Amino acid sequence: MIRVVLPAHLRTLAQVDGEVRLQVAGRVTQRAVLDELEARYPVLRGTIRDHLTQRRRAFVRFFACEQDLSHEPPDTPLPEAVATGEEPLLVVGAMAGG
């Protein structure tokens, strides 16, 4: 069971409270987790990654196990602690401005 923590505005959009729990078959990668998240909550399509390119949106970041995973290739396996559900994958809206 994969645990995903979404920012408040995406939780509201998906109408979920707290973290989301997903079953991901096969390798646990960013792409596999986001594919499952978007399949389960279609309203989130296009909010975390671009519809056409499937690339992460510029002001969205991924963190897990105290590491910034935002620039990892989407098919890189996530840390074992995320794959086992011990640690969540955090989807964070980046801050901008000054």
VEXDREN-2710 file (C-alpha; in Angstrom, 1 decimal):
% VEXDREN-2710
k/r/px/py/pz
1/MET/0.0/0.0/0.0
2/ILE/1.5/3.3/-1.1
3/ARG/0.7/6.4/1.0
4/VAL/0.5/9.8/-0.8
5/VAL/0.1/13.1/0.9
6/LEU/-1.4/15.8/-1.3
7/PRO/-1.4/19.5/-0.7
8/ALA/-4.6/20.9/0.7
9/HIS/-6.0/22.3/-2.5
10/LEU/-5.6/18.9/-4.3
11/ARG/-7.2/17.1/-1.4
12/THR/-10.1/19.4/-1.6
13/LEU/-10.4/18.9/-5.4
14/ALA/-10.2/15.1/-5.0
15/GLN/-12.6/15.3/-2.0
16/VAL/-10.3/13.3/0.3
17/ASP/-9.2/13.8/3.9
18/GLY/-5.7/13.0/5.0
19/GLU/-3.4/10.9/3.0
20/VAL/-4.4/8.7/0.0
21/ARG/-3.6/5.0/0.0
22/LEU/-3.0/3.3/-3.3
23/GLN/-2.2/-0.2/-4.6
24/VAL/0.5/0.0/-7.2
25/ALA/1.2/-3.2/-9.2
26/GLY/4.8/-3.8/-10.3
27/ARG/7.6/-1.4/-9.7
28/VAL/6.8/1.5/-7.5
29/THR/7.9/4.6/-9.5
30/GLN/6.7/8.2/-9.6
31/ARG/5.0/7.4/-12.9
32/ALA/3.3/4.3/-11.5
33/VAL/2.1/6.1/-8.4
34/LEU/0.8/9.1/-10.4
35/ASP/-0.9/6.9/-13.0
36/GLU/-2.7/5.1/-10.2
37/LEU/-3.6/8.4/-8.4
38/GLU/-5.0/9.8/-11.6
39/ALA/-6.9/6.6/-12.4
40/ARG/-8.5/6.6/-9.0
41/TYR/-9.1/10.4/-8.9
42/PRO/-9.6/11.6/-12.5
43/VAL/-10.2/15.1/-11.3
44/LEU/-6.5/15.3/-10.5
45/ARG/-5.4/14.7/-14.2
46/GLY/-3.4/17.7/-15.3
47/THR/-2.9/19.1/-11.8
48/ILE/0.4/17.4/-10.9
49/ARG/1.7/16.7/-14.4
50/ASP/1.0/18.0/-17.9
51/HIS/-1.7/16.2/-19.8
52/LEU/0.3/15.8/-23.0
53/THR/3.9/15.5/-21.9
54/GLN/3.3/13.8/-18.5
55/ARG/6.0/15.9/-17.1
56/ARG/5.8/17.3/-13.5
57/ARG/4.3/20.7/-13.4
58/ALA/6.9/23.4/-12.6
59/PHE/5.5/24.3/-9.1
60/VAL/5.0/20.8/-7.9
61/ARG/7.7/18.9/-6.0
62/PHE/8.0/15.3/-4.7
63/PHE/9.6/14.4/-1.4
64/ALA/10.1/11.1/0.4
65/CYS/12.5/9.9/3.1
66/GLU/13.8/13.5/3.5
67/GLN/14.9/13.6/-0.1
68/ASP/13.7/15.8/-3.0
69/LEU/12.8/13.4/-5.7
70/SER/11.4/16.1/-8.0
71/HIS/14.2/15.8/-10.6
72/GLU/14.4/12.1/-10.7
73/PRO/13.4/10.4/-13.9
74/PRO/9.7/9.3/-13.6
75/ASP/10.6/5.6/-14.0
76/THR/13.2/5.5/-11.2
77/PRO/12.1/3.3/-8.4
78/LEU/10.9/5.2/-5.3
79/PRO/12.7/4.5/-2.0
80/GLU/11.9/1.1/-0.4
81/ALA/10.3/2.8/2.6
82/VAL/7.8/4.4/0.2
83/ALA/7.2/1.1/-1.7
84/THR/6.4/-0.7/1.5
85/GLY/4.1/2.1/2.9
86/GLU/6.5/2.9/5.8
87/GLU/7.0/6.4/4.5
88/PRO/4.6/8.5/2.4
89/LEU/5.3/10.2/-0.9
90/LEU/4.7/13.9/-0.4
91/VAL/3.4/16.0/-3.2
92/VAL/4.2/19.6/-2.4
93/GLY/3.2/22.9/-4.1
94/ALA/6.5/24.9/-4.4
95/MET/6.6/28.5/-3.1
96/ALA/7.5/31.3/-5.4
97/GLY/7.9/35.0/-5.2
98/GLY/9.7/37.2/-2.8
END
